[in-house]
Amino acid sequence: MRKYLAFLGDRPALSSLLACVGFSIWSLLLGQDNNWDLRNYHLYNAFAWLNDRVGSDMAPAGMESYFNPLMDLPYYWITRHWSAPAAGLILGAWHGLTFAVLCIIAINVLEQSGYAQPRRLGVALALAGTLTPNFLENMGTSMGDNSVALFSIAALAIIVRSWPRLMTGHATWALAGAGMLAGIACGIKLTNAMYALAFCLSFLFAPLTVVKRLRLVVVFGLAAALGMSLAAGWWWIRLWQTFGNPFFPQFAQWFPNDWSTPVNVADDLGVMRPGLPATQGALRWLPKSAFEYLLWPFVFSIHGRRLGDFTAHPLLWPVTYLLFIALGVVYLKRRGAARQLSPDVRPLSPVAIYMLAFMAIAYVLWMRLFSIYRYTGPIEVLMPLAIWMLLHRLLSQSLARTVAIWTLCLTLFLSNVISQKSWGHEPWAKEAFRVDVPSVQQTGTATVLIMSQPVAWILPWFPKPLAAAAVNANFPADVGYWKDLSALLDKRGGEIYAIVGGDKSWRADKLLRVQKFNAFMETLGATDHAYICDRMKSLVGKVSSQATVVDVAAGASKGERCAVALKPEVDSGEQADIARQLKEANQALNQIGLRLDGATCKTYDAYMGQGYFPYQWCQVARL
């Protein structure tokens, strides 16, 4: 085994190819992506841009209806033209390229820092980077965090590979290329702006004169601005022409618009209130006190839901944070005492200092602006390399190696075991998405109102002339929005419909599991025996509140005496949820002079892979 690992370690290109293949297979094994953002806006945004619906529809996917659709176009096109598993394979391969880029970073940083066997060590640390919880939770998903983070870490790879020449005033085009990639990441997804800024500021730590440092900052910054303009300028122009705000509805306090209340980029947008301004949101993910700001990595590692709607315990963070603090203490102590480094301690090279400065600055910006775990990809994948180098700076070489290996193995293993595994997947079907669409008369004048979120993913399957508008979504709607919605309904003058529900049918999901279990037990012939049936009744009664074991009528199946079935209250509970959603939808419509015609409501089927997401289609009348 060690022989084969050494062989792969000496050949990072081959290891990178195998990583892409491996992550493609992993993505395929995970199944069809069904994350909340995909159901909300990733499909809709690509569809809306391709069919020129920006400005004609009214926020059917909430505020995300106006995010740059560039990131969503490849996935939308692939799933509409190719089989669903092909999309999974391609996503996995793209995400697997992260390993190749990390190899470039690690090998170059280690080599310039004087480590022995930098290729083998770099490949191992790159592998550790792709086994971090944040990377794995986004593997094979369309959420875009892994996909776009690749541009940011590719920018860092170019910088560290060109570092010796940058320090001598050369490699300007390489620096510009890195800036372009960082800018593209920012343009595709605005949250990556903090990484572009961190790259710029980290050049101030380069061992150069102030003028030369500023030159690096300016070249990188201008290139980043160009890359951002190429990736998003066309979209910002479109939003400016339509809404008078290039970032609509974000930064509405600087670019006022009748549709939107004044909100910030990071605001939790509160609650949409039909006919009234939206309630003011709160920055719910940020640290709540000075104490939490000081110990934030420990706080969110212990409390798994402090960084978003995802349970994560990323134990690498407090370890890295402690090592940064220890490095600062050692630096101040040595500086005050004017001591020399111990010969058994490895100093940090300038390129390592740049990388660590980038991580520290990006962390501070992230903590202050967002504190959402998904956005930390470019920081977290570098942590294994950072931990390795910091321990070798603080401890003797022999001790540092042992501590680093055990620390990385334990933190990665425990973090992945106790953290949520993914944002959601379904068993594959040949078609990624299937939607049963109701018959709509005169689609050129009809309007559909979105009463639930996320459900906009089904709109690409509806007739294109049909207009869509949100009544209940995470959009900071002001009074002007409701006036324009009323004007839209009057102008179109046709039938008004409402989409209610659209959540996953957990009853259908449980029923599928029950059917698979019964088929498995029937194959074994286990349910042919009365003793096993009695034991099953006892066990299922203890472990499940929603399932039971029922006797099978004689002759109904091949020798079967019993089978697992769902309790009737599971079905009644789902029906109660639908009734509640219809009632709440009607109350919201009443606030804008409309009512739901409950007698016309009908359930229609929609599928992501084999996951079942039924929705209610109802006619709407004026009061």
C-alpha positions in Angstrom: 0.0 0.0 0.0 2.8 2.4 0.9 4.4 1.7 -2.4 1.3 2.7 -4.4 0.7 5.8 -2.2 4.3 6.9 -2.9 3.8 6.2 -6.6 0.8 8.5 -6.7 2.4 11.1 -4.4 5.3 11.5 -6.9 2.8 12.0 -9.8 0.4 14.8 -8.8 -1.0 15.0 -12.4 -2.1 11.3 -12.3 -3.4 11.8 -8.7 -5.4 14.8 -9.9 -6.9 12.7 -12.8 -7.9 10.0 -10.4 -9.4 12.5 -8.0 -11.6 13.9 -10.7 -12.8 10.4 -11.6 -13.3 9.5 -7.9 -15.3 12.6 -7.1 -17.4 12.0 -10.3 -18.3 8.6 -9.0 -18.9 10.0 -5.5 -21.3 12.5 -7.0 -23.1 9.8 -8.9 -23.4 7.7 -5.7 -24.9 10.7 -3.8 -27.8 10.9 -6.3 -29.8 13.7 -7.8 -29.3 17.1 -6.3 -32.4 18.5 -4.6 -31.1 21.4 -2.5 -33.3 24.3 -1.4 -31.6 26.8 -3.7 -32.0 24.6 -6.7 -35.7 24.3 -6.0 -35.9 28.1 -5.5 -33.8 29.8 -8.1 -31.0 27.9 -9.9 -33.3 26.5 -12.5 -35.6 29.5 -12.7 -32.9 32.1 -13.1 -31.3 30.4 -16.1 -34.8 29.9 -17.6 -35.8 33.5 -16.9 -32.7 35.0 -18.6 -32.9 32.7 -21.6 -36.5 33.6 -22.1 -36.3 37.4 -21.3 -38.5 37.3 -18.2 -36.4 39.6 -16.1 -38.7 42.5 -15.3 -41.9 40.8 -16.6 -42.0 38.2 -13.8 -42.1 39.6 -10.3 -39.6 37.9 -8.0 -41.1 34.3 -8.2 -37.9 33.0 -6.5 -37.7 35.8 -4.0 -34.7 38.2 -3.9 -32.6 35.4 -5.5 -34.6 35.9 -8.7 -32.2 38.7 -9.6 -28.9 36.9 -8.9 -26.4 36.6 -11.8 -27.7 33.6 -13.8 -24.3 32.8 -15.4 -23.5 30.2 -12.7 -26.8 28.4 -13.4 -26.7 28.2 -17.2 -24.4 25.1 -17.5 -26.4 23.0 -15.1 -29.8 24.1 -16.6 -28.6 23.3 -20.1 -27.1 19.9 -19.2 -30.2 18.7 -17.2 -32.6 19.8 -20.0 -30.6 18.1 -22.8 -28.7 15.2 -21.2 -29.6 12.5 -18.7 -29.6 13.4 -15.0 -26.7 11.1 -14.0 -24.5 12.9 -16.7 -25.1 16.2 -14.8 -23.9 14.5 -11.6 -20.8 13.1 -13.2 -19.9 16.5 -14.7 -20.5 18.3 -11.4 -18.3 15.8 -9.6 -15.5 16.2 -12.1 -15.6 20.0 -11.9 -15.5 19.9 -8.1 -12.7 17.3 -8.3 -10.5 19.9 -10.0 -10.2 21.5 -6.6 -7.8 18.7 -5.7 -5.6 19.5 -8.7 -5.5 23.2 -7.8 -4.7 22.4 -4.1 -1.8 20.2 -5.3 -0.3 23.2 -7.2 -0.7 25.4 -4.1 0.6 22.9 -1.6 3.6 21.7 -3.7 4.8 25.2 -4.5 4.4 26.5 -0.9 6.2 23.5 0.5 8.9 23.6 -2.1 9.6 27.3 -1.6 9.6 26.6 2.2 12.3 24.0 1.9 10.3 20.9 2.8 11.6 17.5 1.8 9.5 15.6 -0.7 7.1 18.4 -1.4 5.2 16.5 -4.1 4.2 13.6 -1.8 3.4 15.9 1.1 1.5 18.3 -1.2 -0.7 15.6 -2.6 -1.5 14.3 0.8 -2.4 17.8 2.1 -4.5 18.5 -1.0 -6.4 15.3 -0.4 -7.0 16.4 3.2 -8.3 19.7 1.9 -10.9 18.0 -0.2 -12.0 15.9 2.8 -13.1 19.0 4.8 -16.8 19.1 5.7 -17.6 22.3 3.8 -16.3 20.8 0.5 -18.0 17.5 1.0 -21.4 18.9 1.9 -21.4 20.8 -1.4 -20.1 17.9 -3.4 -22.3 17.2 -6.5 -24.7 20.1 -5.8 -25.7 23.0 -8.0 -25.4 25.5 -5.1 -22.3 27.0 -6.7 -20.1 27.3 -3.6 -17.7 24.5 -4.6 -18.0 25.5 -8.3 -17.1 29.1 -7.9 -14.5 28.6 -5.1 -12.4 26.9 -7.7 -11.8 30.2 -9.4 -10.6 31.8 -6.1 -8.2 29.0 -5.2 -7.0 28.9 -8.8 -6.0 32.6 -8.4 -4.0 31.6 -5.3 -2.3 28.8 -7.2 -1.1 31.2 -9.9 0.2 33.6 -7.2 2.2 31.0 -5.2 3.5 29.4 -8.4 4.7 32.8 -9.7 5.9 34.1 -6.3 9.6 34.1 -6.9 9.2 36.0 -10.2 6.7 38.4 -8.6 9.2 39.3 -5.9 11.7 40.4 -8.7 9.1 42.5 -10.5 8.2 40.0 -13.2 5.2 37.8 -13.9 2.9 40.8 -14.2 0.7 38.9 -16.7 0.4 35.9 -14.3 -0.6 38.3 -11.5 -3.2 39.9 -13.8 -4.5 36.4 -14.7 -4.9 35.6 -11.0 -6.8 38.8 -10.5 -9.0 38.0 -13.4 -10.0 34.7 -11.8 -10.7 36.2 -8.4 -12.8 38.9 -10.2 -14.7 36.3 -12.1 -15.5 34.4 -8.9 -16.8 37.7 -7.4 -18.9 38.5 -10.5 -20.5 35.1 -10.6 -21.3 35.1 -6.9 -20.9 38.4 -5.1 -20.0 36.8 -1.7 -16.6 36.0 -3.2 -15.7 39.7 -3.1 -14.2 39.2 0.3 -11.6 36.8 -1.2 -10.6 39.2 -3.9 -10.1 41.9 -1.3 -8.1 39.5 0.9 -5.8 38.7 -2.0 -5.1 42.4 -2.5 -4.5 43.2 1.2 -2.2 40.2 1.7 0.3 41.6 -0.8 1.0 44.2 1.9 2.8 41.4 3.8 5.3 40.7 0.9 9.0 41.3 1.7 9.2 44.3 -0.7 9.3 48.1 -0.5 6.0 49.9 0.0 5.9 51.0 -3.6 6.4 47.5 -4.9 3.7 46.1 -2.6 1.3 48.8 -3.8 2.1 47.9 -7.4 1.1 44.3 -6.8 -2.1 45.5 -5.1 -3.0 47.8 -8.0 -2.3 45.3 -10.8 -4.2 42.5 -9.0 -7.1 44.9 -8.1 -7.5 46.3 -11.6 -7.4 42.8 -13.1 -10.0 41.6 -10.5 -12.2 44.6 -11.5 -11.9 43.6 -15.2 -12.8 39.9 -14.4 -15.7 41.0 -12.3 -17.0 43.2 -15.1 -16.7 40.4 -17.7 -18.6 38.0 -15.5 -21.3 40.3 -14.2 -21.1 43.7 -15.9 -23.7 42.7 -18.5 -26.1 41.5 -15.8 -25.6 44.6 -13.7 -26.4 46.8 -16.7 -29.6 44.8 -17.3 -30.7 45.3 -13.6 -29.8 49.0 -13.8 -31.9 49.5 -16.9 -34.8 47.6 -15.4 -34.7 48.7 -11.7 -32.2 51.5 -11.4 -30.1 49.3 -9.2 -27.2 47.1 -10.6 -27.4 44.8 -7.6 -31.2 44.7 -7.2 -32.7 44.3 -4.6 -29.4 44.3 -2.6 -27.9 47.7 -1.6 -31.4 49.2 -2.0 -30.5 51.9 0.6 -28.0 53.3 -2.0 -30.1 52.6 -5.1 -33.8 53.2 -4.0 -36.5 51.4 -5.9 -40.3 51.4 -5.5 -40.3 47.6 -5.2 -37.8 47.2 -2.4 -37.4 48.4 1.1 -33.8 49.6 2.0 -31.8 46.4 2.6 -28.1 45.5 2.8 -26.3 42.7 0.9 -26.2 40.5 4.0 -29.6 41.3 5.5 -32.0 38.6 6.5 -34.9 40.1 4.6 -37.6 39.5 7.1 -41.2 38.6 6.1 -43.1 39.6 3.0 -46.4 41.2 4.0 -49.0 41.5 1.2 -50.0 45.1 0.7 -47.4 46.4 3.2 -43.6 46.9 3.4 -41.7 43.8 4.4 -40.7 43.4 8.0 -37.1 44.4 8.8 -34.8 41.4 9.0 -31.9 40.6 11.3 -28.3 39.5 10.7 -29.0 36.2 12.4 -25.8 34.3 11.6 -23.3 36.9 12.9 -21.7 36.7 16.3 -23.9 38.2 19.0 -21.3 39.7 21.3 -17.7 40.7 21.7 -17.1 37.4 23.5 -18.5 35.5 20.5 -16.4 37.6 18.0 -13.3 36.7 20.0 -14.0 33.0 20.3 -16.2 32.5 17.1 -14.5 29.3 15.8 -15.1 27.6 19.1 -18.7 28.9 19.3 -19.8 27.7 15.9 -17.9 24.4 16.1 -19.8 23.5 19.3 -23.2 24.9 18.2 -23.7 23.3 14.9 -26.5 25.6 13.6 -24.8 29.0 14.2 -23.6 29.3 10.6 -26.7 28.5 8.6 -29.5 25.9 8.2 -27.0 23.1 8.2 -25.6 21.2 11.1 -21.8 21.5 11.0 -19.1 21.0 13.5 -15.9 22.0 11.6 -13.2 21.1 14.2 -10.4 22.3 12.0 -11.4 25.9 12.6 -10.7 26.1 16.4 -7.4 24.2 15.9 -6.3 26.6 13.1 -7.4 29.6 15.2 -5.4 28.5 18.2 -2.3 28.0 16.0 -2.6 31.5 14.6 -2.9 32.9 18.1 0.2 30.8 19.2 2.1 32.1 16.2 1.3 35.7 17.2 2.4 35.1 20.8 5.6 33.5 19.7 6.3 36.3 17.3 5.7 39.0 19.9 7.8 37.1 22.5 10.7 36.6 20.1 10.5 40.2 18.9 10.5 41.6 22.4 13.5 39.4 23.5 15.3 39.7 20.1 15.8 35.9 20.1 16.8 33.8 17.2 14.8 30.9 15.9 15.7 27.4 17.2 17.5 25.5 14.5 14.9 22.7 14.9 12.0 25.0 14.0 11.2 25.7 10.4 10.6 29.4 9.7 7.7 30.5 7.5 8.6 31.4 4.0 7.3 34.7 2.4 4.9 32.7 0.2 3.6 30.9 3.3 3.1 34.2 5.1 1.1 35.5 2.1 -1.2 32.4 2.1 -1.7 32.6 5.9 -2.4 36.4 5.7 -5.0 35.7 3.0 -6.7 33.1 5.2 -6.7 35.4 8.2 -8.0 38.5 6.4 -10.6 36.5 4.5 -11.8 35.0 7.8 -12.2 38.4 9.5 -14.2 39.7 6.4 -16.3 36.6 6.4 -17.0 36.7 10.1 -18.0 40.4 9.9 -20.1 40.3 6.7 -21.8 36.9 6.5 -20.8 34.1 9.0 -22.4 31.6 6.7 -20.5 28.3 6.6 -21.1 27.6 2.9 -19.1 30.7 1.9 -15.8 29.5 3.6 -14.7 27.0 0.9 -11.5 28.8 -0.2 -10.4 29.1 3.5 -11.2 25.7 4.8 -9.6 23.7 1.9 -6.3 25.4 2.8 -6.5 24.6 6.5 -4.7 21.2 6.4 -1.7 22.9 4.7 -1.9 25.8 7.1 -2.0 23.5 10.2 1.0 21.6 8.8 3.1 24.7 8.3 2.1 26.4 11.6 2.9 23.3 13.7 6.3 23.0 12.0 6.9 26.7 12.8 5.9 26.3 16.5 7.3 22.8 17.3 10.4 20.7 16.6 10.3 19.0 13.3 9.9 15.4 14.6 7.1 16.4 17.0 5.4 18.7 14.6 5.0 15.9 12.0 3.4 13.5 14.5 1.1 16.1 16.0 0.0 17.4 12.5 -0.8 13.9 11.2 -2.9 13.0 14.3 -4.6 16.4 14.4 -5.6 16.3 10.8 -6.8 12.7 10.9 -8.9 13.1 14.1 -10.4 16.5 13.2 -11.4 15.5 9.7 -12.8 12.2 10.8 -14.8 13.6 13.7 -16.0 16.7 11.8 -17.4 14.5 9.0 -19.0 12.0 11.3 -20.9 14.5 13.5 -21.8 17.0 10.7 -24.7 16.9 8.3 -23.6 15.1 5.2 -25.2 17.1 2.4 -27.8 19.6 1.4 -30.1 16.9 0.0 -30.1 14.2 -2.8 -32.7 11.9 -4.3 -32.3 8.5 -6.1 -31.6 9.0 -9.8 -34.2 9.0 -12.6 -33.3 9.3 -16.2 -34.7 12.8 -16.3 -33.5 15.1 -13.6 -36.9 17.0 -13.4 -40.4 16.0 -14.3 -43.4 18.3 -13.9 -47.1 17.6 -14.4 -48.4 20.9 -15.8 -52.1 21.9 -15.6 -54.0 23.1 -18.7 -54.1 26.9 -18.8 -56.3 28.8 -21.2 -55.1 32.0 -22.8 -51.6 31.8 -21.4 -50.7 35.2 -22.9 -53.0 36.9 -20.4 -52.9 34.5 -17.4 -50.8 35.1 -14.3 -49.7 32.7 -11.6 -49.0 33.8 -8.1 -46.3 32.0 -6.1 -47.7 31.4 -2.5 -44.9 29.2 -1.2 -41.1 29.0 -1.4 -39.2 27.2 -2.9 -41.3 26.2 -5.9 -40.0 28.4 -8.8 -38.1 25.4 -10.2 -41.3 24.1 -11.8 -41.9 27.3 -13.9 -39.6 26.4 -16.8 -42.1 23.6 -17.6 -45.1 25.9 -17.8 -46.2 27.8 -21.0 -43.7 30.6 -21.6 -46.3 33.4 -22.0 -47.6 32.8 -18.5 -46.4 35.5 -16.1 -45.4 34.7 -12.5 -45.2 36.9 -9.4 -44.5 36.1 -5.7 -46.9 36.9 -2.9 -45.0 35.0 -0.2 -41.2 34.9 -0.6 -38.0 36.2 0.9 -38.2 39.4 -1.1 -38.1 42.8 0.7 -41.3 44.1 -1.0 -42.3 47.7 -0.4 -45.7 49.2 -1.1 -44.7 49.9 -4.7 -44.3 46.2 -5.4 -47.9 45.5 -4.5 -49.1 48.4 -6.6 -47.2 47.1 -9.6 -48.5 43.6 -8.9 -52.1 44.9 -9.0 -51.3 46.8 -12.2 -49.8 43.7 -13.8 -53.0 41.7 -13.0 -55.2 44.5 -14.5 -53.0 44.9 -17.6 -52.9 41.2 -18.4 -56.6 40.8 -17.6 -56.7 37.0 -17.8 -57.2 34.2 -15.4 -55.3 34.3 -12.1 -53.9 31.1 -10.6 -51.9 30.3 -7.5 -49.3 27.7 -6.7 -49.4 26.5 -3.1 -47.1 24.0 -1.4 -44.4 22.3 -3.4 -42.6 20.8 -0.4 -41.3 17.3 -0.6 -43.9 14.6 0.2 -42.4 12.8 3.1 -45.2 10.3 3.0 -44.2 9.3 -0.5 -40.5 9.1 0.6 -41.4 6.9 3.6 -43.7 4.8 1.4 -40.8 4.2 -1.1 -38.6 3.1 1.8 -41.3 0.8 3.1 -41.7 -0.8 -0.3 -38.0 -1.4 -0.7 -37.8 -3.0 2.8 -40.8 -5.3 2.1 -39.3 -6.3 -1.3 -36.0 -7.1 0.5 -37.6 -9.1 3.2 -39.7 -11.0 0.6 -36.6 -11.9 -1.3 -35.1 -13.4 1.8 -38.4 -15.3 2.5 -38.3 -13.8 6.0 -41.9 -12.7 6.1 -43.1 -16.3 5.4 -42.6 -17.2 9.1 -44.9 -16.3 11.9 -42.1 -16.0 14.4 -40.3 -13.4 12.3 -43.5 -11.5 11.8 -44.1 -11.4 15.6 -40.5 -10.1 16.1 -41.0 -7.5 13.4 -44.2 -6.2 15.0 -42.5 -5.8 18.3 -39.4 -4.1 16.9 -41.2 -1.7 14.5 -43.6 -0.7 17.3 -40.7 0.3 19.4 -38.5 2.2 16.9 -41.1 3.9 14.6 -44.1 6.1 15.4 -45.2 6.2 11.8 -45.0 2.6 10.6 -46.6 -0.7 11.7 -46.5 -4.3 10.7 -49.8 -5.6 9.2 -50.9 -9.2 8.5 -51.2 -10.1 4.8 -54.4 -11.8 3.8 -54.1 -15.4 2.8 -53.4 -15.8 -0.9 -52.6 -12.1 -1.4 -48.9 -12.7 -1.8 -46.5 -15.6 -2.3 -46.6 -17.1 1.2 -46.2 -13.8 2.9 -47.7 -13.5 6.4 -46.9 -9.8 7.1 -45.6 -6.6 5.7 -44.6 -3.2 7.0 -47.1 -0.4 6.2 -47.4 3.3 7.1 -49.9 4.3 9.8 -53.1 6.2 8.6 -52.1 9.2 10.6 -49.1 9.8 8.3 -51.4 10.5 5.4 -53.8 12.6 7.5 -50.9 14.6 8.8 -49.8 15.5 5.3 -53.4 16.4 4.3 -53.5 18.7 7.4 -50.4 20.5 6.2 -51.9 21.1 2.8 -55.1 22.5 4.4 -53.0 24.8 6.5 -51.0 26.0 3.5 -54.2 26.7 1.6 -55.7 28.6 4.5 -52.5 30.8 4.9 -52.4 31.4 1.1 -56.0 32.6 1.1 -55.4 34.9 4.0 -52.4 36.5 2.2 -54.4 36.9 -1.0 -57.2 38.6 1.0 -54.7 41.4 1.9 -54.4 42.4 -1.7 -58.0 42.1 -2.7 -58.0 38.5 -3.9 -59.2 35.1 -2.7 -58.4 31.5 -3.3 -61.1 29.4 -4.8 -60.6 26.3 -2.7 -63.0 24.2 -4.7 -60.7 24.4 -7.8 -57.5 23.4 -6.0 -55.9 20.2 -7.4 -52.7 18.4 -6.7 -50.2 18.0 -9.5 -47.0 15.9 -9.5 -43.4 17.2 -9.7 -40.3 15.2 -9.4 -36.6 15.8 -8.7 -35.0 12.5 -9.6 -37.3 10.1 -7.7 -38.1 12.6 -5.1 -41.8 13.6 -5.1 -42.7 17.3 -4.7 -46.5 17.7 -5.3 -48.0 21.2 -5.5 -51.5 22.7 -5.4 -52.8 24.5 -8.4 -55.8 26.8 -7.6 -57.8 29.5 -9.3 -57.9 32.9 -7.8 -60.8 35.4 -7.9 -61.1 39.0 -6.9 -62.9 40.0 -3.8 
